[in-house]
Each structure stands twice: as structure tokens, then as C-alpha cells.
Amino acid sequence: MKIFFKIIMYSAVPLVALSWVPVALGYPVYIPGLILGNILILIGATLAFIGYIKMKKAGEKEKE
């Protein structure tokens, strides 16, 4: 099972690198897509974090 996780860990880095290969080759079409994808991931993570905090506060109010 540990080997399986190591394979996933080490394969993630080449995948990220491969996603930037078209940019290196001179295809500017992929740059906005990659940046937009990164921004959407950040927004999603931020919203999930805010939602988690709100749920935690609501849970504390109910206990009182």
C-alpha cells in the first residue's frame, strides 16, 4: 500500500510539469487555461474553508 502512495506522489510532479510542456513549446492557448484552473482551485478551497468555519461557529452556538 505504501508503494502505491509513493507512485501517486511521484507521478503528480511529472503530470504538473507535462501540463506546462505546451507552454514551453510556444502554445500560448494553454497559459490562460492553466492560470484559470489554478485560480478556480484556490477559490474552491477558500470557499470550502469559509463554509467549514461557518458550520463550526453554528455548531458552537447550538451547544450554548
C-alpha positions in Angstrom: 0.0 0.0 0.0 2.9 2.4 0.8 4.4 1.7 -2.7 1.0 2.7 -4.2 1.0 6.1 -2.4 4.7 6.7 -3.4 3.8 6.0 -7.1 0.9 8.6 -6.9 3.2 11.1 -5.1 6.0 10.8 -7.6 3.6 10.8 -10.7 1.9 14.0 -9.6 5.1 16.1 -10.2 5.7 14.9 -13.8 1.9 15.5 -14.6 2.2 19.1 -13.4 5.4 19.5 -15.5 3.8 17.9 -18.5 0.9 20.4 -18.3 3.4 23.2 -18.9 5.1 21.5 -21.8 2.8 23.1 -24.5 3.6 26.5 -22.9 7.3 25.8 -23.2 6.8 24.7 -26.9 5.1 28.0 -27.6 1.4 27.4 -27.5 0.0 30.4 -25.5 -3.5 29.0 -25.7 -2.8 26.8 -22.7 -1.5 29.6 -20.4 -4.9 31.2 -19.6 -6.4 27.7 -19.1 -3.7 26.7 -16.6 -3.9 30.0 -14.7 -7.7 29.9 -14.7 -7.6 26.3 -13.4 -5.2 27.3 -10.6 -7.4 30.3 -9.6 -10.6 28.1 -9.6 -8.9 25.6 -7.4 -7.8 28.4 -5.0 -11.4 29.9 -4.9 -12.9 26.5 -4.3 -10.5 25.7 -1.4 -11.2 29.2 0.1 -15.0 28.8 -0.2 -14.7 25.3 1.4 -12.6 26.7 4.3 -15.1 29.6 4.9 -18.0 27.2 4.8 -16.2 25.0 7.3 -15.7 27.9 9.7 -19.3 29.0 9.4 -20.5 25.4 10.2 -18.2 25.3 13.2 -19.5 28.6 14.5 -23.1 27.5 14.0 -22.3 24.2 15.9 -20.8 26.2 18.8 -24.0 28.4 19.0 -26.2 25.3 19.2 -24.2 23.9 22.1 -24.8 27.0 24.2 
